[in-house]
Amino acid sequence: MLPVIAGIEGTVLSARERELFTRLQPAGYILFTRNITDYELTRELTDELRALTEGPDVPVLAIDQEGGRVVRTADIDVKLPSAAELAATGSSHLITQAAWYNAQCLYTLGVNTNFAPVLDIGSVHANALPSRCWGYDSQSVTTHAGVWNRAHVRAGIATCGKHFPGMGAAECDPHYDLPVLHGTRDDFLRDAAIPFHALMPELPSVMIAHLLIPEIDGELPTSLSPALVQGFLREQLGYEGVVFTDDLCMGAIAKRYSPAESAALAWRAGCDLPLICHGACEHLEAVAEAAAQLPTAVVQTMEQRIERFRMGLHTRCPMPFIQWRDYLKDLRGFCEQVPVLGGAAPGSPVQDY
C-alpha cells in the first residue's frame, strides 16, 4: 500500500492510471467535479477503483462535499446549502436533513469518505473559507458542525474535520500561497482549535491546514511540521485517528516542495495520508520512492491507523434510476426550505475543482 490519496484526471481511468494504481496500490482516491458527470458512470469508476485494491480493505474513496460553493456533484443536479446557510437557520433538524441527503448521494456514487465538516471559525478575511464556516465563534461552529458530523457518520459516510488547528483568521488563500498566523498552542486552544478538540472523540479523521505558525514551528508549514502534527495534535491532544494533509499541490506547498518532498515530510511529521489531487501520475513514482525510505517504526504506526480507518468504510448498491430521480425531487424540496444568503464570497480555486 502506498499511503497517499490520489486524484484522478477524468470520468474514467486512463491506461496509465490503471497501471500505476494497480502496481503502487494507493490507500485511496479523491473525486472532484471533473470526475462526476453522470451518477452511473461515477459509480462504475468507484467500483473499478475498489476492484484494483488488493486485500480485504476497501480504498478510501473521498470527496470534498461541504455544500454551497464546495459541491462536486453540481453536474448531476445535487446542490446542497452551504454551512453558513444551514447555520443561519438555527435548525438542528435542517442540518441533520442536509447531512442525510449529502450522505445518500455519496453512498450512491460509491464514495465512503467526505472531507467535511469545516471546523474553522469564520472571519472577514478574504481567504478560501467565506460561506464554508459554521459560525463566527467556537461555540457556534462546534454545535452546528457537531450536529452535521454525527448525522453524516450515522448515515454511513466517514467524515474529516478540517483544517486543523484552525485557519479562519488566515489573510490569504493557501491555494495561492502560504498563510502566516501567529499564536502559541495555548492561544489556539483558547479559540481556533476548540471545535477540533471538542469533536475529536467523534471524528474518524482530521485534515491539517497549510499554514506557517512561527510560534509553533518557524520553518515548516503546519501540514509538514512534527511540532504541530505529532507534538500538538497527537501527543498534547491525544488524537489517534487518521490524519490527512490538505492537497500538497496547492500553492502554499507546491511553491516550496515537490510532492515527493512534501509527502515525505508529512509522513515523518505524523500525517498518515497526504493528498496529491492534481497530476498524480506525474508524481506517484517519486512519492513511492520517498515512502520506501521511511523508518520501519513510522510505517508500522501509520499503516495501523490507516487499516483501522479503512476497516470502518462501507459501500452499498447504487439507487435504481427511478429512485435517484425521486431523491433529486426530494432534495430540491429540502433546499427550498433553506434561505440563500446574499453576498458574493471571494473567488478561490476550491470552488472550481
C-alpha positions as CSV (number, residue, x, y, z in Angstrom):
1,M,0.0,0.0,0.0
2,L,1.2,3.5,-0.9
3,P,0.0,5.8,1.9
4,V,-1.4,8.6,-0.3
5,I,-4.8,9.8,-1.6
6,A,-4.5,10.3,-5.4
7,G,-6.6,12.5,-7.7
8,I,-8.0,11.1,-11.0
9,E,-8.0,13.1,-14.2
10,G,-11.3,12.2,-15.8
11,T,-14.5,10.3,-15.6
12,V,-12.8,7.0,-16.5
13,L,-9.3,5.7,-15.7
14,S,-6.6,6.1,-18.3
15,A,-4.4,3.2,-19.1
16,R,-1.5,4.9,-17.3
17,E,-3.7,5.5,-14.1
18,R,-4.9,1.9,-14.2
19,E,-1.3,0.5,-14.4
20,L,0.1,2.9,-11.7
21,F,-2.8,2.3,-9.3
22,T,-2.6,-1.5,-9.7
23,R,1.1,-1.6,-9.1
24,L,1.5,1.1,-6.4
25,Q,-1.7,0.5,-4.6
26,P,-2.6,4.0,-3.3
27,A,-4.6,3.9,0.0
28,G,-7.3,5.9,-1.6
29,Y,-8.5,8.4,-4.2
30,I,-10.3,11.7,-4.3
31,L,-13.1,12.7,-6.7
32,F,-13.7,16.3,-8.0
33,T,-16.2,17.9,-10.3
34,R,-14.1,16.7,-13.3
35,N,-14.8,13.1,-12.3
36,I,-18.6,13.4,-11.8
37,T,-20.8,14.0,-14.9
38,D,-23.2,11.0,-14.6
39,Y,-24.1,9.1,-11.4
40,E,-24.0,5.7,-13.0
41,L,-20.6,6.4,-14.7
42,T,-19.2,7.7,-11.5
43,R,-20.3,4.5,-9.7
44,E,-18.6,2.5,-12.4
45,L,-15.4,4.5,-11.7
46,T,-15.5,3.9,-7.9
47,D,-16.3,0.2,-8.5
48,E,-13.2,-0.1,-10.6
49,L,-11.1,1.6,-8.0
50,R,-12.3,-0.8,-5.4
51,A,-11.6,-3.7,-7.7
52,L,-8.0,-2.5,-8.2
53,T,-7.3,-2.6,-4.5
54,E,-5.7,-5.7,-3.2
55,G,-6.6,-7.3,0.2
56,P,-9.7,-7.2,2.3
57,D,-9.9,-3.5,3.0
58,V,-11.7,-1.1,0.6
59,P,-9.8,2.0,-0.5
60,V,-10.6,5.4,0.8
61,L,-12.9,7.0,-1.8
62,A,-13.1,10.6,-0.8
63,I,-14.7,13.9,-1.9
64,D,-14.9,17.5,-0.7
65,Q,-18.7,17.7,-0.4
66,E,-19.4,20.5,2.0
67,G,-22.4,22.3,0.4
68,G,-22.6,25.8,-1.1
69,R,-19.7,26.6,-3.3
70,V,-17.8,23.4,-2.5
71,V,-20.1,20.8,-4.1
72,R,-18.6,18.4,-6.6
73,T,-21.9,17.0,-7.8
74,A,-23.5,20.0,-9.4
75,D,-23.3,18.4,-12.8
76,I,-25.6,15.6,-11.6
77,D,-28.0,18.1,-10.0
78,V,-27.0,17.6,-6.4
79,K,-26.5,21.0,-5.0
80,L,-26.7,21.5,-1.2
81,P,-26.9,24.5,1.0
82,S,-23.6,25.9,2.5
83,A,-22.6,25.5,6.1
84,A,-23.3,29.3,6.6
85,E,-26.8,29.0,5.2
86,L,-27.7,26.0,7.3
87,A,-26.2,27.6,10.4
88,A,-28.3,30.7,9.8
89,T,-31.5,28.7,10.1
90,G,-30.6,27.7,13.6
91,S,-32.3,24.4,13.0
92,S,-30.7,21.1,14.0
93,H,-33.4,19.3,12.1
94,L,-32.5,21.0,8.8
95,I,-28.7,20.5,9.4
96,T,-29.4,16.8,10.1
97,Q,-31.5,16.5,6.9
98,A,-28.8,18.2,4.9
99,A,-26.2,15.7,6.2
100,W,-28.6,12.8,5.3
101,Y,-29.2,14.0,1.7
102,N,-25.5,14.5,1.3
103,A,-24.6,11.0,2.6
104,Q,-27.3,9.4,0.3
105,C,-25.7,10.9,-2.7
106,L,-22.2,9.9,-1.7
107,Y,-23.4,6.3,-1.0
108,T,-24.9,6.1,-4.4
109,L,-21.7,7.3,-6.1
110,G,-19.6,4.7,-4.1
111,V,-17.9,7.4,-2.1
112,N,-17.1,6.4,1.6
113,T,-15.3,9.5,3.0
114,N,-16.2,13.1,3.0
115,F,-13.6,15.8,3.7
116,A,-16.0,17.8,5.9
117,P,-17.1,19.4,8.2
118,V,-15.1,22.6,8.0
119,L,-14.3,23.4,11.7
120,D,-12.5,26.7,11.0
121,I,-14.1,29.8,12.7
122,G,-15.4,32.3,10.2
123,S,-13.8,35.7,9.8
124,V,-13.9,38.7,7.5
125,H,-10.6,37.8,5.7
126,A,-10.6,37.1,2.0
127,N,-9.3,33.6,2.3
128,A,-10.7,30.3,0.9
129,L,-13.3,30.0,3.7
130,P,-16.2,32.5,3.4
131,S,-19.6,30.8,3.4
132,R,-17.9,27.5,4.3
133,C,-17.8,28.0,8.0
134,W,-20.5,27.1,10.5
135,G,-20.2,30.3,12.6
136,Y,-18.0,33.2,13.8
137,D,-17.3,31.8,17.2
138,S,-16.1,28.4,18.5
139,Q,-19.4,27.5,20.2
140,S,-21.5,28.0,17.1
141,V,-19.0,26.0,14.9
142,T,-18.9,23.2,17.5
143,T,-22.6,23.0,17.9
144,H,-23.7,23.2,14.2
145,A,-20.8,21.2,12.8
146,G,-21.3,18.6,15.5
147,V,-24.9,18.0,14.5
148,W,-23.9,17.7,10.8
149,N,-21.0,15.4,11.6
150,R,-23.0,13.0,13.8
151,A,-25.8,12.7,11.2
152,H,-23.3,12.1,8.4
153,V,-21.5,9.4,10.3
154,R,-24.8,7.7,11.3
155,A,-25.7,7.7,7.6
156,G,-22.5,5.6,7.0
157,I,-20.0,8.1,5.5
158,A,-16.7,8.8,7.3
159,T,-16.0,12.4,8.0
160,C,-12.9,14.6,8.4
161,G,-12.6,17.7,10.5
162,K,-10.6,20.4,8.7
163,H,-8.4,22.5,8.7
164,F,-6.5,21.8,12.0
165,P,-5.5,23.8,14.0
166,G,-7.9,26.4,12.5
167,M,-7.2,28.8,9.7
168,G,-10.2,31.1,9.8
169,A,-8.0,34.1,10.5
170,A,-5.7,33.5,7.6
171,E,-5.3,36.6,5.4
172,C,-4.6,34.7,2.2
173,D,-5.8,31.7,0.3
174,P,-3.4,28.7,0.7
175,H,-4.3,27.6,-2.9
176,Y,-2.1,30.5,-3.9
177,D,0.4,30.9,-1.1
178,L,1.3,30.0,2.5
179,P,-0.7,32.0,5.1
180,V,1.1,33.1,8.2
181,L,-0.8,33.0,11.5
182,H,0.6,33.9,15.0
183,G,-0.1,32.1,18.2
184,T,1.1,29.5,20.7
185,R,-0.5,26.2,21.2
186,D,-2.4,27.7,24.2
187,D,-3.6,30.5,22.0
188,F,-5.1,28.1,19.5
189,L,-6.7,26.0,22.3
190,R,-8.4,29.1,23.6
191,D,-10.1,29.8,20.3
192,A,-9.4,28.3,16.8
193,A,-8.8,24.7,17.9
194,I,-11.7,24.5,20.3
195,P,-14.1,22.8,17.7
196,F,-11.5,20.2,16.8
197,H,-10.7,19.5,20.5
198,A,-14.4,19.2,21.3
199,L,-15.4,17.0,18.4
200,M,-12.2,14.8,18.3
201,P,-13.9,11.8,20.0
202,E,-16.3,11.5,17.1
203,L,-14.0,12.5,14.2
204,P,-12.6,9.4,12.4
205,S,-10.1,11.7,10.7
206,V,-8.7,15.2,10.7
207,M,-7.1,17.3,7.9
208,I,-4.1,19.6,8.6
209,A,-4.1,23.1,7.2
210,H,-1.3,24.6,5.2
211,L,-0.2,27.4,7.5
212,L,3.0,28.8,8.9
213,I,2.8,29.4,12.7
214,P,6.2,30.8,13.8
215,E,5.4,30.3,17.5
216,I,4.9,26.6,16.9
217,D,7.3,25.9,14.0
218,G,9.2,28.8,12.4
219,E,10.4,26.7,9.4
220,L,7.9,24.1,8.3
221,P,4.2,24.5,7.3
222,T,1.8,23.0,9.8
223,S,1.0,20.1,7.5
224,L,4.7,19.1,7.4
225,S,5.6,20.0,11.0
226,P,6.3,17.4,13.7
227,A,5.8,20.1,16.3
228,L,2.2,20.7,15.0
229,V,1.1,17.2,14.0
230,Q,2.9,14.9,16.4
231,G,3.5,17.3,19.2
232,F,0.3,19.3,19.3
233,L,-2.4,17.1,17.7
234,R,-1.2,13.6,18.6
235,E,0.7,14.0,21.9
236,Q,-0.9,17.0,23.6
237,L,-4.5,16.5,22.4
238,G,-4.2,12.7,22.2
239,Y,-5.7,12.3,18.7
240,E,-5.3,8.7,17.5
241,G,-7.3,8.8,14.2
242,V,-6.1,9.1,10.7
243,V,-4.6,12.5,9.7
244,F,-4.8,13.7,6.1
245,T,-2.9,16.7,4.7
246,D,-4.6,19.2,2.6
247,D,-3.7,19.0,-1.1
248,L,0.1,19.1,-1.5
249,C,-0.4,20.5,-5.0
250,M,-1.7,23.8,-3.5
251,G,0.5,26.9,-3.9
252,A,1.2,27.0,-0.2
253,I,3.2,23.8,-0.5
254,A,3.9,23.3,-4.2
255,K,5.9,26.6,-4.4
256,R,8.3,25.2,-1.9
257,Y,8.4,21.4,-2.3
258,S,7.8,18.7,-4.8
259,P,5.0,16.3,-3.9
260,A,7.6,13.6,-3.1
261,E,9.5,16.0,-0.7
262,S,6.3,17.3,1.0
263,A,4.8,13.8,1.3
264,A,8.0,12.5,3.0
265,L,7.9,15.5,5.4
266,A,4.2,14.9,6.1
267,W,4.7,11.2,7.0
268,R,7.6,12.0,9.3
269,A,5.6,14.7,10.9
270,G,2.9,12.3,11.9
271,C,0.4,12.6,9.0
272,D,-0.9,9.3,7.5
273,L,-2.3,10.2,4.1
274,P,-1.0,13.1,2.1
275,L,-3.3,14.3,-0.7
276,I,-1.9,14.6,-4.3
277,C,-5.0,15.8,-6.0
278,H,-3.7,17.0,-9.4
279,G,-1.3,15.4,-11.8
280,A,-0.9,12.3,-9.7
281,C,0.5,10.2,-12.5
282,E,3.4,12.6,-12.8
283,H,4.3,12.3,-9.1
284,L,3.4,8.8,-7.7
285,E,6.6,7.1,-8.8
286,A,8.7,9.6,-6.9
287,V,6.3,9.6,-4.0
288,A,6.6,5.8,-3.8
289,E,10.4,6.0,-3.7
290,A,10.2,8.5,-0.8
291,A,7.8,6.2,1.0
292,A,10.3,3.3,0.7
293,Q,12.9,5.4,2.6
294,L,10.7,5.8,5.7
295,P,11.8,4.3,9.0
296,T,10.1,1.0,9.8
297,A,8.5,2.3,13.0
298,V,6.9,5.2,11.2
299,V,5.5,2.9,8.5
300,Q,4.1,0.4,11.0
301,T,2.3,3.0,13.1
302,M,0.9,4.7,10.0
303,E,-0.3,1.5,8.5
304,Q,-2.1,0.5,11.7
305,R,-4.1,3.8,11.8
306,I,-4.9,3.5,8.0
307,E,-6.1,-0.1,8.4
308,R,-8.4,0.8,11.3
309,F,-9.8,3.6,9.3
310,R,-10.3,1.6,6.1
311,M,-11.9,-1.3,8.0
312,G,-14.7,1.1,9.0
313,L,-15.6,2.1,5.5
314,H,-18.7,0.9,3.8
315,T,-20.3,0.9,0.4
316,R,-23.7,-0.2,-0.8
317,C,-25.5,-0.8,-4.1
318,P,-26.4,2.3,-6.0
319,M,-30.0,3.5,-6.2
320,P,-32.0,2.4,-9.2
321,F,-32.6,5.2,-11.7
322,I,-36.2,5.8,-10.8
323,Q,-35.2,6.1,-7.1
324,W,-32.4,8.5,-8.0
325,R,-35.0,10.7,-9.7
326,D,-37.2,10.6,-6.6
327,Y,-34.1,11.5,-4.5
328,L,-33.4,14.6,-6.7
329,K,-37.0,15.7,-6.4
330,D,-37.0,15.4,-2.6
331,L,-33.6,17.2,-2.4
332,R,-34.9,20.2,-4.4
333,G,-37.9,20.4,-1.9
334,F,-35.5,20.3,1.0
335,C,-33.2,23.0,-0.5
336,E,-36.2,25.3,-0.9
337,Q,-36.6,25.3,2.9
338,V,-33.1,26.8,3.4
339,P,-32.8,30.6,2.6
340,V,-30.0,31.6,0.3
341,L,-27.6,34.1,1.9
342,G,-26.7,37.1,-0.2
343,G,-23.3,38.5,-0.9
344,A,-20.5,37.0,-3.0
345,A,-17.6,35.1,-1.5
346,P,-14.1,35.9,-2.9
347,G,-13.2,33.5,-5.7
348,S,-11.0,30.6,-4.8
349,P,-9.8,27.5,-6.8
350,V,-11.5,25.4,-4.1
351,Q,-14.9,26.1,-5.8
352,D,-13.7,25.2,-9.3
353,Y,-12.1,21.8,-8.9
